[in-house]
Amino acid sequence: QVQLVESGGGLVQAGGSLRLSCLASGIIFSSNTMGWYRQAPGKQRGLVARISGGGSANYVDSVKGRFTISRDNAKNTVYLQMNSLKPEDTAVYYCNAHSSWFSPGDYWGQGTQVTVSS
């Protein structure tokens, strides 16, 4: 059974930082591309960043230079370091175990709320 458990969200002022974590189980973690997604109220869920099993990463343009995705395959955990946060980063953040580099998988965590105040 695939389980993804996100943590690390919270309330932060603009310009601040947060680090999100996602602990995965039920998958061969080191082989999976992992993605971080976010969904703001009234908007569709969208990809923020993804990282391959080997560590190659890419980012949506709006977070480039501010967010860093990383992974620890020994701990089955993927991270999202978020710096220079902006109010528009406010959303529920989810991780996902991709079925391929381009495609999210079927399983999502419960999400973690990130709120950035101005």
All heavy atoms as an XYZ file, in Angstrom:
886
protein
N       0.850     -1.188      0.000
C       0.000      0.000      0.000
C       0.887      1.240      0.000
O       1.751      1.388      0.840
C      -0.904      0.009      1.228
C      -1.836      1.194      1.290
C      -2.712      1.170      2.528
O      -2.642      0.223      3.320
N      -3.504      2.176      2.717
N       0.658      2.113     -0.961
C       1.459      3.326     -1.066
C       0.954      4.359     -0.058
O      -0.245      4.619      0.037
C       1.368      3.915     -2.482
C       2.164      5.209     -2.571
C       1.884      2.909     -3.507
N       1.887      4.914      0.693
C       1.548      6.005      1.607
C       2.555      7.133      1.430
O       3.762      6.888      1.349
C       1.552      5.532      3.055
C       0.350      4.681      3.425
C       0.218      4.489      4.919
O       1.200      4.252      5.615
N      -1.001      4.603      5.424
N       2.026      8.334      1.402
C       2.843      9.546      1.301
C       2.394     10.482      2.404
O       1.209     10.827      2.476
C       2.661     10.201     -0.070
C       3.005      9.332     -1.274
C       2.476      9.962     -2.562
C       4.512      9.124     -1.375
N       3.317     10.885      3.249
C       2.966     11.712      4.402
C       3.796     12.979      4.368
O       5.012     12.937      4.563
C       3.183     10.956      5.723
C       2.803     11.848      6.899
C       2.385      9.656      5.743
N       3.111     14.107      4.119
C       3.780     15.398      4.065
C       3.790     16.057      5.437
O       2.872     15.841      6.240
C       3.082     16.348      3.089
C       2.991     15.866      1.658
C       1.671     15.178      1.347
O       0.998     14.718      2.297
O       1.294     15.126      0.166
N       4.807     16.854      5.670
C       4.894     17.626      6.909
C       5.739     18.861      6.654
O       6.413     18.967      5.615
C       5.505     16.796      8.039
O       6.817     16.388      7.701
N       5.695     19.800      7.598
C       6.565     20.963      7.539
C       5.898     22.264      7.157
O       6.552     23.313      7.150
N       4.625     22.219      6.827
C       3.938     23.445      6.478
C       3.722     24.339      7.692
O       4.006     23.956      8.828
N       3.195     25.522      7.423
C       2.930     26.450      8.509
C       2.668     27.841      7.999
O       2.479     28.062      6.798
N       2.647     28.764      8.944
C       2.424     30.180      8.648
C       3.768     30.901      8.730
O       4.481     30.765      9.735
C       1.440     30.771      9.648
C       1.215     32.281      9.598
C       0.615     32.698      8.268
C       0.321     32.709     10.765
N       4.089     31.664      7.703
C       5.369     32.367      7.661
C       5.149     33.718      6.999
O       4.247     33.871      6.163
C       6.425     31.530      6.904
C       6.053     31.341      5.449
C       7.808     32.102      7.049
N       5.962     34.680      7.372
C       5.885     35.995      6.735
C       6.570     35.968      5.379
O       7.474     35.145      5.131
C       6.543     37.042      7.625
C       5.741     37.385      8.872
C       6.309     38.572      9.621
O       7.518     38.817      9.600
N       5.440     39.327     10.281
N       6.155     36.864      4.523
C       6.805     36.994      3.223
C       8.308     37.195      3.411
O       8.734     37.931      4.295
C       6.208     38.157      2.451
N       9.069     36.509      2.573
C      10.514     36.532      2.692
C      11.087     35.424      3.543
O      12.303     35.215      3.550
N      10.230     34.720      4.249
C      10.676     33.649      5.124
C      10.895     32.339      4.391
O      10.791     32.266      3.158
N      11.204     31.314      5.176
C      11.536     29.998      4.622
C      10.785     28.896      5.348
O      10.449     29.030      6.537
C      13.048     29.733      4.762
O      13.804     30.664      4.032
N      10.548     27.829      4.636
C      10.006     26.591      5.197
C      10.650     25.420      4.464
O      11.032     25.546      3.293
C       8.487     26.506      5.021
C       7.597     27.367      5.899
C       6.149     27.266      5.422
C       7.690     26.952      7.358
N      10.734     24.286      5.150
C      11.163     23.057      4.493
C      10.081     22.007      4.673
O       9.737     21.631      5.799
C      12.489     22.543      5.045
C      13.023     21.379      4.209
C      14.410     20.908      4.620
N      14.376     19.944      5.699
C      15.275     18.967      5.851
N      16.270     18.854      4.983
N      15.203     18.155      6.884
N       9.581     21.539      3.566
C       8.581     20.473      3.569
C       9.269     19.123      3.413
O      10.294     19.012      2.735
C       7.585     20.672      2.428
C       6.903     22.031      2.327
C       5.885     22.007      1.193
C       6.243     22.413      3.638
N       8.668     18.122      4.040
C       9.159     16.750      3.928
C       8.022     15.845      3.498
O       6.868     16.090      3.835
C       9.715     16.254      5.266
O      10.778     17.056      5.719
N       8.361     14.799      2.782
C       7.382     13.787      2.387
C       8.012     12.418      2.568
O       8.989     12.091      1.892
C       6.944     13.983      0.944
S       5.910     12.647      0.299
N       7.449     11.655      3.485
C       7.922     10.295      3.755
C       7.075      9.325      2.945
O       5.840      9.321      3.068
C       7.826      9.986      5.234
C       8.175      8.562      5.662
C       9.631      8.238      5.350
C       7.893      8.384      7.147
N       7.735      8.512      2.137
C       7.038      7.568      1.273
C       7.238      6.134      1.741
O       8.303      5.774      2.234
C       7.544      7.710     -0.160
N       6.195      5.330      1.571
C       6.297      3.900      1.840
C       5.453      3.155      0.821
O       4.559      3.733      0.195
C       5.840      3.576      3.262
O       4.502      3.970      3.466
N       5.764      1.867      0.651
C       4.989      1.053     -0.281
C       5.432      1.177     -1.725
O       4.753      0.666     -2.615
N       6.551      1.874     -1.964
C       7.099      2.009     -3.315
C       8.609      1.743     -3.259
O       9.208      1.789     -2.186
C       6.859      3.409     -3.919
C       7.505      4.502     -3.042
C       5.384      3.669     -4.110
C       7.476      5.881     -3.672
N       9.188      1.466     -4.434
C      10.652      1.394     -4.526
C      11.116      2.825     -4.705
O      11.273      3.321     -5.836
C      11.092      0.485     -5.683
C      10.477     -0.910     -5.498
C      12.616      0.388     -5.726
C      10.723     -1.854     -6.654
N      11.336      3.499     -3.572
C      11.495      4.947     -3.571
C      12.622      5.402     -4.487
O      12.469      6.355     -5.244
C      11.749      5.423     -2.143
C      11.876      6.911     -2.009
C      10.758      7.723     -2.000
C      13.133      7.501     -1.890
C      10.872      9.098     -1.872
C      13.263      8.874     -1.771
C      12.127      9.673     -1.760
N      13.752      4.719     -4.427
C      14.923      5.197     -5.165
C      14.717      5.174     -6.670
O      15.442      5.835     -7.412
C      16.150      4.363     -4.789
O      15.950      2.999     -5.118
N      13.714      4.436     -7.142
C      13.459      4.333     -8.575
C      12.441      5.347     -9.069
O      12.286      5.537    -10.268
C      12.945      2.932     -8.924
O      13.887      1.950     -8.608
N      11.727      5.956     -8.130
C      10.616      6.818     -8.519
C      11.013      8.281     -8.658
O      11.655      8.836     -7.766
C       9.506      6.757     -7.467
C       8.491      5.677     -7.755
O       8.652      4.555     -7.327
N       7.456      6.032     -8.491
N      10.569      8.893     -9.745
C      10.521     10.349     -9.771
C       9.480     10.797     -8.739
O       8.399     10.211     -8.637
C      10.124     10.864    -11.156
O      11.218     10.635    -12.055
C       9.797     12.342    -11.135
N       9.839     11.793     -7.965
C       8.931     12.348     -6.951
C       8.624     13.795     -7.296
O       9.511     14.541     -7.735
C       9.565     12.269     -5.567
C       9.867     10.858     -5.091
S       8.394      9.840     -4.873
C       7.551     10.732     -3.551
N       7.392     14.164     -7.088
C       6.987     15.527     -7.404
C       6.342     16.220     -6.222
O       5.704     15.576     -5.382
N       6.546     17.518     -6.153
C       5.800     18.380     -5.233
C       4.809     19.191     -6.049
O       5.172     19.777     -7.088
C       6.724     19.318     -4.468
C       7.413     18.697     -3.304
C       8.705     18.254     -3.252
C       6.856     18.441     -2.012
N       8.985     17.740     -2.008
C       7.862     17.846     -1.222
C       5.605     18.655     -1.431
C       7.652     17.468      0.106
C       5.404     18.285     -0.115
C       6.420     17.688      0.631
N       3.574     19.230     -5.573
C       2.498     19.948     -6.221
C       1.879     20.907     -5.204
O       2.054     20.749     -4.002
C       1.421     18.974     -6.718
C       1.862     18.110     -7.865
C       2.736     17.048     -7.664
C       1.399     18.344     -9.152
C       3.147     16.249     -8.721
C       1.797     17.552    -10.218
C       2.669     16.511     -9.997
O       3.067     15.725    -11.055
N       1.127     21.875     -5.702
C       0.403     22.747     -4.794
C      -0.947     23.116     -5.395
O      -1.122     23.127     -6.600
C       1.201     24.002     -4.459
C       1.465     24.948     -5.627
C       2.389     26.071     -5.179
N       2.708     26.996     -6.257
C       3.601     27.978     -6.162
N       4.267     28.170     -5.016
N       3.825     28.777     -7.189
N      -1.875     23.398     -4.475
C      -3.218     23.790     -4.882
C      -3.674     24.934     -4.006
O      -3.824     24.774     -2.787
C      -4.190     22.623     -4.781
C      -5.568     22.932     -5.337
C      -6.415     21.683     -5.485
O      -6.159     20.643     -4.881
N      -7.433     21.760     -6.319
N      -3.875     26.083     -4.626
C      -4.402     27.247     -3.917
C      -5.922     27.238     -4.021
O      -6.487     26.617     -4.932
C      -3.830     28.520     -4.533
N      -6.610     27.928     -3.118
C      -8.075     27.954     -3.160
C      -8.585     28.425     -4.519
O      -8.126     29.436     -5.053
C      -8.430     28.948     -2.057
C      -7.283     28.884     -1.115
C      -6.072     28.656     -1.966
N      -9.511     27.665     -5.082
C     -10.108     28.033     -6.354
C      -9.255     27.764     -7.571
O      -9.638     28.126     -8.687
N      -8.110     27.130     -7.367
C      -7.212     26.852     -8.494
C      -6.952     25.359     -8.608
O      -7.146     24.597     -7.666
C      -5.893     27.605     -8.327
C      -6.043     29.114     -8.369
C      -4.706     29.802     -8.399
C      -4.867     31.313     -8.517
N      -3.555     32.005     -8.564
N      -6.496     24.949     -9.777
C      -6.157     23.547     -9.985
C      -4.817     23.221     -9.336
O      -3.957     24.085     -9.167
C      -6.087     23.244    -11.486
C      -7.442     23.199    -12.181
C      -7.334     22.658    -13.598
O      -6.341     22.857    -14.270
N      -8.376     21.959    -14.030
N      -4.651     21.960     -8.984
C      -3.379     21.491     -8.465
C      -2.352     21.500     -9.589
O      -2.642     21.061    -10.708
C      -3.538     20.074     -7.903
C      -2.355     19.561     -7.138
C      -2.653     18.196     -6.547
N      -3.823     18.235     -5.661
C      -4.235     17.193     -4.953
N      -3.588     16.035     -5.013
N      -5.295     17.297     -4.185
N      -1.158     21.998     -9.298
C      -0.136     22.086    -10.321
C       1.232     21.690     -9.812
O       1.505     21.779     -8.605
N       2.069     21.250    -10.718
C       3.423     20.830    -10.377
C       4.267     22.024     -9.957
O       4.234     23.078    -10.602
C       4.063     20.137    -11.584
C       5.505     19.648    -11.419
C       5.578     18.498    -10.436
C       6.070     19.230    -12.774
N       5.019     21.832     -8.888
C       5.967     22.846     -8.417
C       7.393     22.440     -8.795
O       8.150     23.231     -9.345
C       5.869     23.027     -6.902
C       6.937     23.992     -6.393
C       4.482     23.510     -6.511
N       7.739     21.185     -8.508
C       9.083     20.686     -8.778
C       9.037     19.168     -8.801
O       8.157     18.556     -8.190
C      10.073     21.163     -7.710
N       9.993     18.573     -9.488
C      10.104     17.112     -9.503
C      11.574     16.741     -9.517
O      12.419     17.527     -9.956
C       9.380     16.500    -10.695
C       9.874     17.005    -12.027
C       8.982     16.531    -13.172
N       9.244     17.313    -14.369
C       8.496     17.266    -15.456
N       7.431     16.475    -15.501
N       8.808     18.009    -16.497
N      11.837     15.534     -9.054
C      13.215     15.061     -8.978
C      13.238     13.587     -9.332
O      12.414     12.808     -8.847
C      13.805     15.332     -7.574
C      15.277     14.952     -7.516
C      12.999     14.660     -6.469
C      15.988     15.464     -6.260
N      14.178     13.215    -10.186
C      14.292     11.818    -10.586
C      14.970     11.010     -9.487
O      15.532     11.572     -8.541
C      15.101     11.707    -11.875
O      16.466     12.019    -11.619
N      14.957      9.700     -9.650
C      15.636      8.851     -8.686
C      17.123      9.158     -8.586
O      17.720      9.033     -7.520
N      17.702      9.609     -9.680
C      19.117      9.947     -9.715
C      19.431     11.358     -9.285
O      20.605     11.743     -9.214
N      18.394     12.159     -9.036
C      18.612     13.503     -8.505
C      18.449     14.639     -9.493
O      18.637     15.804     -9.113
N      18.099     14.356    -10.735
C      17.841     15.445    -11.680
C      16.517     16.118    -11.314
O      15.539     15.441    -11.017
C      17.771     14.901    -13.106
O      19.005     14.335    -13.483
N      16.532     17.441    -11.367
C      15.359     18.186    -10.907
C      14.960     19.262    -11.906
O      15.806     19.763    -12.656
C      15.642     18.831     -9.555
N      13.678     19.584    -11.910
C      13.261     20.806    -12.574
C      12.113     21.447    -11.821
O      11.513     20.834    -10.917
C      12.981     20.611    -14.059
C      11.734     19.845    -14.374
O      10.997     19.423    -13.500
N      11.482     19.675    -15.665
N      11.854     22.703    -12.168
C      10.970     23.559    -11.393
C      10.052     24.362    -12.304
O      10.421     24.703    -13.440
C      11.797     24.560    -10.562
C      12.796     23.921     -9.639
C      14.060     23.576    -10.087
C      12.469     23.636     -8.309
C      14.979     22.977     -9.247
C      13.387     23.043     -7.466
C      14.644     22.708     -7.948
O      15.545     22.108     -7.104
N       8.890     24.681    -11.780
C       8.041     25.633    -12.474
C       8.714     27.000    -12.398
O       9.438     27.310    -11.435
C       6.633     25.642    -11.848
C       6.656     26.183    -10.433
C       5.656     26.394    -12.700
N       8.516     27.830    -13.422
C       9.249     29.097    -13.509
C       9.062     29.980    -12.290
O       9.978     30.675    -11.849
C       8.827     29.867    -14.766
C       9.408     29.279    -16.045
O      10.331     28.446    -15.954
O       8.928     29.663    -17.124
N       7.870     29.952    -11.699
C       7.570     30.874    -10.607
C       8.363     30.592     -9.329
O       8.398     31.449     -8.437
C       6.073     30.850    -10.300
O       5.660     29.550     -9.927
N       8.985     29.432     -9.226
C       9.742     29.109     -8.006
C      11.228     28.940     -8.260
O      11.992     28.733     -7.313
C       9.184     27.848     -7.304
C       7.680     27.967     -7.088
C       9.521     26.580     -8.072
N      11.648     29.036     -9.503
C      13.065     28.868     -9.816
C      13.911     29.882     -9.061
O      13.579     31.061     -9.008
C      13.304     29.018    -11.320
C      12.890     27.816    -12.132
C      13.168     28.030    -13.618
C      12.740     26.820    -14.430
N      12.932     27.043    -15.889
N      14.998     29.397     -8.474
C      15.879     30.264     -7.705
C      15.447     30.466     -6.268
O      16.203     31.011     -5.462
N      14.238     30.035     -5.920
C      13.737     30.186     -4.540
C      13.521     28.835     -3.865
O      13.736     28.711     -2.661
C      12.424     30.969     -4.544
C      12.525     32.364     -5.117
C      11.230     33.148     -4.888
N      10.082     32.562     -5.545
C       8.969     32.177     -4.902
N       8.869     32.329     -3.595
N       7.952     31.666     -5.584
N      13.080     27.851     -4.613
C      12.774     26.531     -4.064
C      13.830     25.523     -4.526
O      14.339     25.616     -5.640
C      11.410     26.044     -4.537
C      10.220     26.767     -3.978
C      10.333     27.952     -3.276
C       8.943     26.250     -4.168
C       9.236     28.625     -2.769
C       7.819     26.894     -3.671
C       7.970     28.084     -2.988
N      14.106     24.554     -3.662
C      15.020     23.471     -4.000
C      14.402     22.142     -3.581
O      14.045     21.965     -2.412
C      16.369     23.645     -3.299
O      16.954     24.910     -3.662
C      17.334     22.529     -3.717
N      14.292     21.232     -4.534
C      13.813     19.889     -4.234
C      15.024     18.977     -4.051
O      16.022     19.100     -4.771
C      12.867     19.371     -5.340
C      12.190     18.074     -4.920
C      13.602     19.222     -6.665
C      11.070     17.626     -5.881
N      14.934     18.087     -3.083
C      16.016     17.139     -2.850
C      15.407     15.849     -2.308
O      14.224     15.795     -1.980
C      17.050     17.703     -1.871
O      16.471     17.960     -0.605
N      16.234     14.827     -2.223
C      15.734     13.544     -1.737
C      16.824     12.820     -0.990
O      18.020     13.001     -1.257
C      15.213     12.692     -2.899
C      16.267     12.266     -3.901
C      15.604     11.646     -5.151
N      14.850     10.445     -4.826
C      13.837      9.972     -5.570
N      13.464     10.620     -6.672
N      13.214      8.871     -5.217
N      16.389     11.988     -0.050
C      17.276     11.100      0.679
C      16.725      9.699      0.478
O      15.745      9.310      1.138
C      17.323     11.479      2.156
C      18.327     10.671      2.945
O      18.651      9.537      2.538
O      18.780     11.156      3.999
N      17.324      8.958     -0.427
C      16.792      7.633     -0.754
C      16.922      6.655      0.414
O      16.132      5.716      0.525
C      17.490      7.084     -1.994
C      17.061      7.795     -3.272
O      16.007      8.430     -3.309
N      17.874      7.712     -4.299
N      17.881      6.872      1.292
C      18.022      6.006      2.453
C      16.882      6.195      3.449
O      16.570      5.294      4.228
C      19.360      6.266      3.139
N      16.271      7.375      3.412
C      15.172      7.679      4.339
C      13.817      7.682      3.656
O      12.808      8.029      4.280
C      15.418      9.037      4.999
C      16.645      9.078      5.894
C      16.804     10.434      6.559
C      18.004     10.450      7.495
N      18.176     11.780      8.138
N      13.786      7.333      2.369
C      12.522      7.353      1.611
C      11.806      8.697      1.742
O      10.572      8.754      1.863
C      11.589      6.229      2.075
C      11.962      4.882      1.487
O      13.061      4.710      0.970
N      11.070      3.914      1.593
N      12.570      9.762      1.704
C      12.009     11.088      1.947
C      12.435     12.062      0.846
O      13.592     12.065      0.417
C      12.463     11.619      3.316
O      12.017     10.719      4.331
C      11.877     12.995      3.599
N      11.474     12.874      0.432
C      11.741     13.961     -0.502
C      11.446     15.273      0.219
O      10.515     15.341      1.032
C      10.926     13.801     -1.803
C       9.429     13.805     -1.547
C      11.301     14.862     -2.825
N      12.245     16.274     -0.078
C      12.142     17.562      0.603
C      11.867     18.672     -0.402
O      12.194     18.566     -1.584
C      13.453     17.886      1.332
C      13.893     16.829      2.308
C      14.834     15.866      1.949
C      13.365     16.779      3.590
C      15.249     14.891      2.848
C      13.777     15.806      4.500
C      14.717     14.863      4.109
O      15.114     13.892      5.004
N      11.282     19.753      0.110
C      11.150     20.971     -0.668
C      11.558     22.132      0.229
O      10.833     22.478      1.155
C       9.724     21.164     -1.184
C       9.549     22.333     -2.148
C      10.275     22.055     -3.465
C       8.071     22.600     -2.419
N      12.736     22.677     -0.031
C      13.198     23.853      0.687
C      12.664     25.078     -0.024
O      12.926     25.271     -1.218
C      14.733     23.886      0.725
C      15.306     25.118      1.403
C      15.004     25.166      2.882
O      15.130     24.164      3.588
N      14.604     26.336      3.380
N      11.922     25.890      0.696
C      11.269     27.062      0.115
C      11.812     28.304      0.790
O      11.620     28.493      2.001
C       9.752     26.963      0.312
C       9.155     25.678     -0.234
S       7.353     25.651     -0.172
C       7.091     25.686      1.598
N      12.495     29.135      0.020
C      13.058     30.380      0.513
C      12.395     31.573     -0.174
O      11.730     31.412     -1.203
C      14.565     30.420      0.253
C      15.321     29.313      0.953
O      14.934     28.866      2.037
N      16.400     28.852      0.340
N      12.576     32.738      0.404
C      12.012     33.966     -0.172
C      10.537     33.787     -0.514
O      10.080     34.141     -1.609
C      12.802     34.375     -1.428
O      14.167     34.558     -1.123
N       9.796     33.245      0.424
C       8.388     32.948      0.182
C       7.585     34.210     -0.070
O       7.856     35.282      0.507
C       7.814     32.168      1.351
C       8.202     30.680      1.356
C       8.033     30.075      2.745
C       7.380     29.919      0.335
N       6.589     34.053     -0.935
C       5.705     35.151     -1.325
C       4.269     34.776     -0.977
O       3.934     33.578     -0.923
C       5.809     35.392     -2.834
C       7.212     35.690     -3.325
C       7.236     35.819     -4.852
C       8.635     36.110     -5.376
N       8.646     36.233     -6.853
N       3.400     35.758     -0.797
C       1.990     35.435     -0.515
C       1.371     34.524     -1.571
O       0.534     33.680     -1.244
C       1.331     36.812     -0.484
C       2.408     37.730     -0.019
C       3.660     37.214     -0.655
N       1.801     34.652     -2.810
C       1.244     33.808     -3.870
C       1.705     32.358     -3.786
O       1.219     31.506     -4.537
C       1.561     34.380     -5.256
C       3.023     34.706     -5.504
C       3.340     36.169     -5.260
O       2.874     36.740     -4.243
O       4.095     36.737     -6.078
N       2.627     32.051     -2.882
C       3.012     30.658     -2.643
C       2.035     29.957     -1.690
O       2.146     28.744     -1.472
C       4.420     30.577     -2.047
C       5.496     31.073     -3.004
O       5.414     30.740     -4.201
O       6.402     31.792     -2.542
N       1.106     30.715     -1.133
C       0.127     30.131     -0.216
C      -0.706     29.070     -0.922
O      -1.300     29.325     -1.968
C      -0.792     31.223      0.350
O      -0.008     32.114      1.154
C      -1.904     30.623      1.188
N      -0.721     27.865     -0.361
C      -1.420     26.739     -0.975
C      -1.284     25.530     -0.063
O      -0.517     25.542      0.901
C      -0.819     26.408     -2.344
N      -2.032     24.490     -0.401
C      -1.771     23.177      0.179
C      -0.764     22.476     -0.733
O      -0.960     22.424     -1.950
C      -3.047     22.338      0.311
C      -2.723     20.966      0.909
C      -4.078     23.057      1.170
N       0.298     21.962     -0.131
C       1.375     21.316     -0.881
C       1.260     19.803     -0.710
O       1.092     19.303      0.406
C       2.727     21.806     -0.402
C       3.053     23.192     -0.912
C       2.385     24.305     -0.424
C       4.021     23.388     -1.891
C       2.660     25.582     -0.902
C       4.323     24.657     -2.366
C       3.629     25.750     -1.869
O       3.911     27.003     -2.353
N       1.381     19.107     -1.830
C       1.255     17.647     -1.865
C       2.493     17.036     -2.520
O       3.065     17.627     -3.449
C       0.058     17.220     -2.701
C      -1.279     17.743     -2.241
C      -1.769     18.972     -2.678
C      -2.080     16.988     -1.379
C      -3.004     19.444     -2.270
C      -3.325     17.456     -0.966
C      -3.771     18.676     -1.421
O      -5.002     19.134     -1.011
N       2.855     15.862     -2.083
C       3.867     15.121     -2.835
C       3.197     13.965     -3.569
O       2.079     13.554     -3.247
C       5.006     14.638     -1.945
S       4.611     13.312     -0.818
N       3.910     13.481     -4.570
C       3.367     12.435     -5.437
C       4.503     11.558     -5.937
O       5.576     12.068     -6.281
C       2.639     13.069     -6.621
C       2.043     12.046     -7.548
O       2.692     11.546     -8.447
N       0.786     11.727     -7.322
N       4.254     10.272     -5.960
C       5.203      9.332     -6.552
C       4.827      9.142     -8.010
O       3.792      8.536     -8.314
C       5.163      8.005     -5.800
N       5.632      9.708     -8.890
C       5.314      9.689    -10.311
C       5.363      8.274    -10.895
O       6.122      7.411    -10.436
C       6.308     10.570    -11.067
C       5.932     12.010    -11.101
N       6.249     12.835    -12.165
C       5.248     12.783    -10.224
C       5.786     14.040    -11.936
N       5.189     14.044    -10.761
N       4.554      8.083    -11.936
C       4.627      6.840    -12.707
C       5.670      6.951    -13.819
O       6.108      5.941    -14.362
C       3.254      6.500    -13.287
O       2.793      7.559    -14.112
N       6.057      8.160    -14.152
C       7.125      8.422    -15.110
C       7.613      9.838    -14.838
O       7.057     10.550    -14.002
C       6.635      8.293    -16.558
O       5.797      9.383    -16.896
N       8.634     10.280    -15.548
C       9.138     11.642    -15.364
C       8.020     12.667    -15.562
O       7.922     13.653    -14.847
C      10.288     11.907    -16.334
C      10.809     13.305    -16.304
C      10.686     14.257    -17.262
C      11.550     13.925    -15.236
N      11.299     15.431    -16.877
C      11.823     15.252    -15.639
C      11.982     13.500    -13.980
C      12.542     16.153    -14.831
C      12.691     14.383    -13.181
C      12.967     15.689    -13.600
N       7.158     12.404    -16.544
C       6.153     13.395    -16.910
C       4.813     13.198    -16.202
O       4.032     14.138    -16.110
C       5.934     13.378    -18.422
C       7.119     13.825    -19.210
C       7.911     12.912    -19.884
C       7.457     15.164    -19.261
C       9.020     13.329    -20.602
C       8.558     15.595    -19.986
C       9.343     14.674    -20.648
N       4.543     12.015    -15.728
C       3.188     11.718    -15.266
C       3.111     11.450    -13.777
O       3.825     10.576    -13.262
C       2.647     10.485    -15.995
O       2.619     10.700    -17.380
N       2.232     12.170    -13.063
C       2.022     11.844    -11.655
C       1.385     10.481    -11.508
O       0.689      9.991    -12.407
C       1.089     12.951    -11.164
C       0.413     13.442    -12.384
C       1.382     13.279    -13.505
N       1.620      9.858    -10.362
C       0.997      8.580    -10.045
C      -0.373      8.775     -9.433
O      -0.880      9.891     -9.312
N      -0.955      7.675     -9.016
C      -2.334      7.686     -8.523
C      -2.458      8.073     -7.049
O      -3.564      8.341     -6.582
C      -2.958      6.298     -8.717
C      -3.118      5.934    -10.182
O      -3.249      6.860    -11.001
O      -3.115      4.720    -10.487
N      -1.351      8.079     -6.334
C      -1.421      8.254     -4.895
C      -0.925      9.633     -4.487
O       0.097     10.111     -4.975
C      -0.603      7.170     -4.188
C      -1.105      5.777     -4.477
C      -0.516      5.007     -5.482
C      -2.181      5.246     -3.772
C      -0.981      3.740     -5.765
C      -2.647      3.978     -4.049
C      -2.046      3.219     -5.053
O      -2.513      1.982     -5.335
N      -1.681     10.236     -3.567
C      -1.351     11.538     -3.030
C      -1.343     11.459     -1.512
O      -2.097     10.696     -0.918
C      -2.383     12.576     -3.469
C      -2.441     12.770     -4.944
C      -3.212     12.073     -5.829
C      -1.699     13.710     -5.716
N      -2.986     12.528     -7.104
C      -2.066     13.543     -7.068
C      -0.748     14.683     -5.398
C      -1.521     14.309     -8.094
C      -0.207     15.451     -6.416
C      -0.596     15.254     -7.751
N      -0.537     12.304     -0.902
C      -0.601     12.456      0.539
C      -1.765     13.346      0.926
O      -2.549     13.794      0.082
N      -1.856     13.612      2.225
C      -2.958     14.435      2.734
C      -2.710     15.921      2.521
O      -3.622     16.729      2.645
C      -3.174     14.149      4.231
C      -2.245     14.890      5.193
C      -0.807     14.386      5.186
O      -0.499     13.339      4.587
N       0.076     15.111      5.855
N      -1.475     16.264      2.207
C      -1.124     17.662      1.973
C      -0.712     18.365      3.247
O      -1.041     17.938      4.363
N       0.022     19.460      3.070
C       0.418     20.305      4.193
C       0.208     21.760      3.783
O       0.583     22.171      2.682
C       1.878     20.023      4.617
O       2.187     20.748      5.811
C       2.888     20.362      3.537
N      -0.429     22.513      4.670
C      -0.805     23.895      4.362
C       0.389     24.822      4.549
O       1.045     24.798      5.599
C      -1.951     24.345      5.261
C      -2.357     25.807      5.091
C      -3.058     26.076      3.782
O      -3.980     25.353      3.400
N      -2.642     27.118      3.074
N       0.632     25.631      3.531
C       1.633     26.701      3.618
C       0.901     28.024      3.437
O       0.204     28.215      2.436
C       2.721     26.541      2.539
C       3.622     27.769      2.502
C       3.542     25.286      2.798
N       1.036     28.893      4.407
C       0.409     30.202      4.350
C       1.483     31.266      4.519
O       2.225     31.248      5.503
C      -0.656     30.364      5.440
O      -1.628     29.318      5.302
C      -1.342     31.713      5.330
N       1.560     32.157      3.534
C       2.549     33.224      3.564
C       1.829     34.555      3.716
O       1.019     34.931      2.866
C       3.413     33.234      2.286
C       4.510     34.292      2.394
C       4.019     31.856      2.043
N       2.101     35.237      4.805
C       1.449     36.515      5.068
C       2.292     37.661      4.516
O       3.514     37.607      4.498
C       1.227     36.693      6.560
O       2.464     36.743      7.239
N       1.608     38.708      4.095
C       2.319     39.865      3.510
C       2.677     40.887      4.578
O       2.257     40.805      5.717
C       1.447     40.510      2.438
O       0.207     40.889      2.980
